Amino acid sequence: MKLDRLLAITMLMLGKRRIGAKELADRFEVSLRTVYRDMETLCQAGIPIVSYAGEGGGYEIMERYRLERQFLTLEELQAMVIALKGISPTMEEREIGRLLDKVGAMLSGTEHGLPNASEQMVIDINPWGGGSRDKAKVALLREAIRDRRIVRFAYTGMSGERSERRCEPVRLVLKGLVWYVYGYCLIREDFRLFRLSRVRDLTRTDESFERREEPEARPLTWSSMPNEACARVTEIVVRFAPIARTRAEDYFGSLDSAQVMEDLPDGSLLVRATQPDEPWLHLWLLGFGTSAYVVSPPELAAAVRERAEEVLRLYPAADTQLSVVR
C-alpha cells in the first residue's frame, strides 16, 4: 500500500506545479505525519522534491524531472485521458482520479503548443439528464468479481417478470452506454447477461466460488448474446413517415446487422432489417403511433395491432369515462 501511495504521489506532483501536504493527506486518506514521512522516503529514493513553507507553500518536483513515456506516443496518452474522463462518471472517482494523475504526469510539460486532449474530443457515457445511478452497483460487482463472491439480487426480465437470482459474477460489460454483469446464474444453471438497470436489492454474499469454464466466446450482440431474452430473430420491413425518420435512422443507422434504408418519394423511410422477435419490438414500434407501418412479416403487424387494441381497451369511450368519474 505504501509503495502504491508513493508512486501515486510522485505521479501527482509530476502533473501539478505544487501541491500542499494537507491536500495530499486528504487525497490519500492519511495523516500529515505520514505525508512528511512519504516525502522523506521519496527524497531518499533520489526524486528531487523541493519544499516551500508559508502561505501557498507545499511540495513540487524540480521542473526538468520527468518519467519516460517509453513506447507511448502523445496521441496514445491523450486517447487514454479522453477515455478515462469519459468513463469516470460511472466508476469510482478516487480510483479514476489517481489514474488520470499518472497519465497526466507523463503528458505534463512535454509537448508545448499542442491542443489539450479534452479540447479535441469529449466522451461522456451518461445519457442526457442522467446521473451515475449504476456506480454503486459497479463498485460492488467489481469487488465480488475480484474476490469471487456470489451475489444475490432481484431481476426484472424482458417480459416484466420478477425473479430472485444468485449469480457467480465473471465480468462487467459496458455496451451501448449500458452496464451489464455477465456470470453464471445458479437459478438458471447457465451463463447469463444481466442489465444493471433491471437489478434491484443487489447484495454480496460471503459464499465463494471457483471460476467455471465459459462457453465459446461470442460477440455481445442481441443475436448471439448469452441471455434468455434474445433467442429468436426475424426479418422485418417497416415504413416510417417523414416525421419519424430521424428516430428510425438513429436506431437502425447504429446497428451492425444487415439492414437497408430506402428513401421513398414522399419523404418516408423504408427499412429492411433483422431484429429480435420479442415483445419489446412490438411496443417499440407501437410507440411511433401512426408514423410507422409494418409491411412484413404479417405476424409482426398482427402483434402490433393486438397491442394497440389492448391500449384501446384500457381507455373506454369518453361518455363511459364520465359515468365512471361520476
C-alpha positions as CSV (number, residue, x, y, z in Angstrom):
1,M,0.0,0.0,0.0
2,K,2.8,2.4,0.9
3,L,4.6,1.7,-2.4
4,D,1.4,2.4,-4.4
5,R,0.9,5.6,-2.5
6,L,4.4,6.8,-3.1
7,L,4.1,6.1,-6.8
8,A,0.7,7.9,-6.9
9,I,2.2,10.9,-5.0
10,T,5.1,11.1,-7.5
11,M,2.8,11.0,-10.5
12,L,0.5,13.6,-8.9
13,M,3.4,16.0,-8.3
14,L,4.7,15.5,-11.8
15,G,1.3,16.5,-13.1
16,K,0.9,19.6,-10.9
17,R,3.2,22.5,-10.3
18,R,2.9,22.5,-6.5
19,I,0.7,20.6,-4.0
20,G,0.3,21.1,-0.3
21,A,0.7,18.5,2.5
22,K,-2.9,18.9,3.6
23,E,-4.2,18.2,0.0
24,L,-2.0,15.1,-0.2
25,A,-3.3,13.9,3.2
26,D,-6.9,14.4,2.2
27,R,-6.5,12.8,-1.2
28,F,-4.8,9.6,0.1
29,E,-6.7,9.5,3.4
30,V,-3.6,9.5,5.6
31,S,-2.2,11.8,8.3
32,L,0.1,14.8,7.8
33,R,2.8,12.9,9.6
34,T,2.5,10.1,7.1
35,V,2.8,12.6,4.2
36,Y,6.0,14.0,5.8
37,R,7.5,10.5,6.1
38,D,6.5,9.8,2.5
39,M,8.3,12.9,1.3
40,E,11.4,11.9,3.2
41,T,11.3,8.5,1.6
42,L,10.9,9.9,-1.9
43,C,13.9,12.2,-1.3
44,Q,16.0,9.3,-0.2
45,A,15.0,7.5,-3.3
46,G,16.6,10.2,-5.4
47,I,13.4,12.1,-6.6
48,P,14.3,15.9,-6.5
49,I,11.5,17.2,-4.3
50,V,11.5,20.9,-3.2
51,S,9.6,22.0,-0.2
52,Y,8.1,25.5,0.2
53,A,6.9,26.9,3.5
54,G,4.3,29.5,4.3
55,E,1.1,30.5,2.6
56,G,0.9,28.9,-0.9
57,G,3.7,26.5,0.1
58,G,3.9,22.8,-0.5
59,Y,5.9,20.3,-2.4
60,E,6.9,20.1,-6.0
61,I,9.4,18.2,-8.2
62,M,12.2,20.0,-10.0
63,E,10.9,21.2,-13.3
64,R,13.1,19.2,-15.6
65,Y,12.4,15.9,-13.8
66,R,10.1,13.7,-15.9
67,L,9.3,10.0,-16.2
68,E,10.0,8.4,-19.5
69,R,6.8,7.6,-21.6
70,Q,8.7,4.7,-23.1
71,F,6.6,3.3,-26.0
72,L,3.5,5.5,-25.6
73,T,3.0,8.3,-28.2
74,L,1.4,11.7,-27.4
75,E,-1.7,10.6,-29.3
76,E,-2.0,7.4,-27.3
77,L,-1.6,9.2,-24.0
78,Q,-4.2,11.7,-25.0
79,A,-6.6,8.9,-26.0
80,M,-6.2,7.4,-22.5
81,V,-7.1,10.7,-20.9
82,I,-10.2,11.1,-23.1
83,A,-11.3,7.6,-22.4
84,L,-10.7,7.8,-18.6
85,K,-12.6,11.1,-18.3
86,G,-15.5,9.6,-20.3
87,I,-15.7,6.5,-18.0
88,S,-15.2,8.4,-14.8
89,P,-18.9,9.3,-14.1
90,T,-19.8,5.6,-13.6
91,M,-16.6,4.4,-11.9
92,E,-15.0,5.1,-8.5
93,E,-13.9,8.7,-8.7
94,R,-10.9,8.3,-6.5
95,E,-9.6,5.4,-8.5
96,I,-10.0,7.1,-11.9
97,G,-8.7,10.3,-10.5
98,R,-5.4,8.7,-9.4
99,L,-5.0,7.0,-12.8
100,L,-5.6,10.4,-14.6
101,D,-2.9,11.9,-12.4
102,K,-0.4,9.3,-13.5
103,V,-1.2,9.7,-17.2
104,G,-1.3,13.4,-16.9
105,A,2.1,13.4,-15.3
106,M,3.5,11.8,-18.4
107,L,1.9,14.5,-20.6
108,S,2.8,17.5,-18.4
109,G,5.2,19.9,-20.0
110,T,6.4,17.6,-22.7
111,E,4.6,19.0,-25.7
112,H,4.1,22.7,-26.0
113,G,1.8,24.4,-28.4
114,L,-0.3,21.4,-28.9
115,P,-4.1,21.4,-28.2
116,N,-5.2,19.7,-25.0
117,A,-6.8,16.3,-25.4
118,S,-10.1,17.5,-23.8
119,E,-10.3,20.3,-26.4
120,Q,-10.1,17.8,-29.3
121,M,-12.7,15.3,-28.2
122,V,-15.2,14.7,-25.3
123,I,-16.6,11.4,-24.3
124,D,-19.5,11.2,-21.8
125,I,-21.3,7.9,-21.4
126,N,-24.0,9.4,-19.3
127,P,-27.3,9.9,-21.1
128,W,-28.8,13.4,-21.4
129,G,-30.2,14.3,-18.0
130,G,-28.8,11.1,-16.5
131,G,-26.6,10.6,-13.5
132,S,-24.4,7.8,-12.2
133,R,-27.1,5.6,-10.7
134,D,-25.2,2.4,-11.6
135,K,-21.9,3.5,-9.9
136,A,-22.6,1.7,-6.5
137,K,-23.6,-1.5,-8.3
138,V,-20.5,-1.4,-10.5
139,A,-18.3,-0.9,-7.4
140,L,-20.0,-3.8,-5.5
141,L,-19.7,-6.1,-8.5
142,R,-16.1,-5.3,-9.2
143,E,-15.3,-6.3,-5.6
144,A,-17.4,-9.5,-5.9
145,I,-15.6,-10.4,-9.2
146,R,-12.2,-9.8,-7.7
147,D,-12.9,-11.7,-4.5
148,R,-15.0,-14.4,-6.3
149,R,-18.1,-13.9,-4.1
150,I,-21.6,-14.9,-5.1
151,V,-24.1,-12.0,-5.4
152,R,-27.8,-12.0,-4.9
153,F,-30.4,-9.7,-6.5
154,A,-33.9,-9.3,-7.7
155,Y,-34.2,-9.1,-11.5
156,T,-36.8,-7.9,-13.9
157,G,-36.9,-9.8,-17.2
158,M,-37.8,-8.6,-20.7
159,S,-41.4,-9.6,-20.2
160,G,-41.7,-7.8,-16.9
161,E,-41.5,-11.0,-14.7
162,R,-39.6,-10.6,-11.4
163,S,-37.3,-13.2,-10.1
164,E,-34.7,-13.7,-7.3
165,R,-31.2,-14.6,-8.7
166,R,-28.0,-15.8,-7.3
167,C,-25.0,-15.3,-9.6
168,E,-21.3,-16.0,-9.8
169,P,-20.2,-12.8,-11.5
170,V,-17.4,-13.1,-14.1
171,R,-17.1,-9.7,-15.7
172,L,-18.7,-6.3,-16.1
173,V,-19.7,-5.2,-19.6
174,L,-20.3,-1.6,-20.8
175,K,-22.1,-1.8,-24.1
176,G,-24.2,0.8,-25.8
177,L,-23.8,3.1,-22.8
178,V,-25.5,0.4,-20.7
179,W,-23.8,-1.6,-17.9
180,Y,-24.3,-5.4,-17.7
181,V,-22.9,-8.1,-15.5
182,Y,-22.0,-11.5,-17.0
183,G,-21.9,-14.5,-14.9
184,Y,-23.2,-18.0,-14.0
185,C,-26.8,-17.9,-12.8
186,L,-27.3,-20.5,-10.1
187,I,-31.0,-20.4,-10.6
188,R,-31.0,-21.0,-14.4
189,E,-27.8,-23.1,-14.2
190,D,-26.2,-21.3,-17.2
191,F,-24.3,-18.2,-18.1
192,R,-26.4,-15.1,-18.3
193,L,-26.0,-11.4,-19.1
194,F,-27.9,-9.1,-16.7
195,R,-28.6,-5.5,-17.3
196,L,-27.8,-3.4,-14.2
197,S,-30.7,-1.0,-14.6
198,R,-33.0,-4.1,-14.0
199,V,-31.1,-5.3,-11.0
200,R,-32.6,-4.4,-7.6
201,D,-31.5,-5.1,-4.0
202,L,-28.0,-6.2,-5.0
203,T,-26.0,-7.7,-2.2
204,R,-22.7,-9.5,-2.0
205,T,-22.7,-12.8,0.0
206,D,-19.9,-14.5,1.9
207,E,-20.2,-17.5,-0.4
208,S,-17.1,-18.0,-2.6
209,F,-17.0,-19.8,-5.9
210,E,-14.5,-21.3,-8.4
211,R,-14.5,-19.9,-11.9
212,R,-16.4,-22.2,-14.3
213,E,-15.4,-22.9,-17.8
214,E,-17.2,-20.4,-20.0
215,P,-18.8,-21.3,-23.3
216,E,-17.1,-20.3,-26.5
217,A,-16.6,-16.5,-26.7
218,R,-19.4,-14.8,-28.6
219,P,-19.8,-11.2,-29.6
220,L,-22.1,-9.4,-27.1
221,T,-24.8,-8.6,-29.6
222,W,-28.6,-9.2,-29.4
223,S,-28.3,-12.0,-32.0
224,S,-25.8,-14.0,-30.0
225,M,-26.0,-12.7,-26.5
226,P,-25.8,-15.3,-23.8
227,N,-29.1,-14.1,-22.3
228,E,-32.5,-15.7,-22.1
229,A,-34.0,-12.5,-23.6
230,C,-32.8,-12.7,-27.2
231,A,-33.3,-16.2,-28.7
232,R,-35.2,-15.5,-31.9
233,V,-34.8,-13.1,-34.8
234,T,-37.0,-12.1,-37.7
235,E,-36.7,-10.1,-40.9
236,I,-38.8,-7.0,-40.8
237,V,-39.9,-4.3,-43.3
238,V,-41.3,-1.1,-41.8
239,R,-42.2,2.2,-43.4
240,F,-41.6,5.3,-41.3
241,A,-43.3,8.6,-42.0
242,P,-41.2,11.7,-42.6
243,I,-41.8,12.9,-39.1
244,A,-40.4,9.6,-37.6
245,R,-37.5,9.0,-39.9
246,T,-35.0,10.7,-37.6
247,R,-35.8,8.3,-34.8
248,A,-35.6,5.4,-37.2
249,E,-32.3,6.5,-38.6
250,D,-30.9,7.0,-35.1
251,Y,-31.7,3.4,-34.2
252,F,-31.2,1.4,-37.4
253,G,-28.2,3.5,-38.5
254,S,-26.2,2.4,-35.5
255,L,-26.7,-1.4,-36.0
256,D,-24.0,-3.6,-37.3
257,S,-26.6,-6.2,-38.5
258,A,-27.6,-6.3,-42.1
259,Q,-30.2,-3.6,-42.8
260,V,-31.2,-1.4,-45.7
261,M,-32.8,2.0,-45.5
262,E,-34.5,3.3,-48.6
263,D,-35.8,6.8,-49.2
264,L,-39.4,6.9,-50.7
265,P,-40.7,9.7,-53.0
266,D,-43.0,11.1,-50.3
267,G,-40.1,11.5,-47.8
268,S,-40.8,8.3,-45.9
269,L,-38.1,5.8,-45.0
270,L,-38.5,2.1,-45.8
271,V,-36.3,-0.1,-43.5
272,R,-35.4,-3.7,-44.1
273,A,-33.6,-5.2,-41.1
274,T,-33.1,-8.2,-38.9
275,Q,-34.5,-7.7,-35.4
276,P,-35.2,-9.8,-32.2
277,D,-38.6,-11.4,-32.3
278,E,-39.5,-10.2,-28.8
279,P,-42.4,-8.3,-27.2
280,W,-40.3,-5.2,-26.7
281,L,-40.1,-4.8,-30.5
282,H,-43.9,-4.7,-30.7
283,L,-44.1,-2.0,-28.0
284,W,-41.2,0.0,-29.6
285,L,-43.0,0.1,-33.0
286,L,-46.3,1.0,-31.3
287,G,-44.5,3.9,-29.8
288,F,-44.3,5.5,-33.2
289,G,-48.1,5.7,-33.3
290,T,-49.4,6.2,-36.9
291,S,-45.9,7.2,-38.1
292,A,-44.7,3.5,-38.5
293,Y,-46.4,0.9,-40.7
294,V,-45.3,-2.8,-40.5
295,V,-45.2,-4.1,-44.1
296,S,-43.9,-7.5,-43.1
297,P,-44.0,-10.0,-41.6
298,P,-47.7,-10.3,-41.1
299,E,-47.2,-11.9,-37.7
300,L,-45.4,-8.7,-36.5
301,A,-48.1,-6.5,-37.9
302,A,-50.7,-8.6,-36.1
303,A,-48.8,-8.4,-32.8
304,V,-48.5,-4.6,-33.1
305,R,-52.3,-4.4,-33.9
306,E,-53.1,-6.5,-30.8
307,R,-51.0,-4.3,-28.6
308,A,-52.9,-1.2,-30.0
309,E,-56.2,-2.9,-29.3
310,E,-55.1,-3.6,-25.7
311,V,-54.3,0.1,-25.3
312,L,-57.8,1.0,-26.7
313,R,-59.5,-1.3,-24.3
314,L,-57.6,0.4,-21.5
315,Y,-59.3,3.7,-22.3
316,P,-63.1,3.4,-22.7
317,A,-65.2,5.9,-24.6
318,A,-65.5,9.5,-23.3
319,D,-69.1,9.1,-22.2
320,T,-68.2,5.9,-20.3
321,Q,-65.3,7.7,-18.6
322,L,-67.6,10.4,-17.4
323,S,-70.0,8.0,-16.0
324,V,-67.2,6.2,-14.1
325,V,-66.0,9.5,-12.7
326,R,-69.5,10.5,-11.5
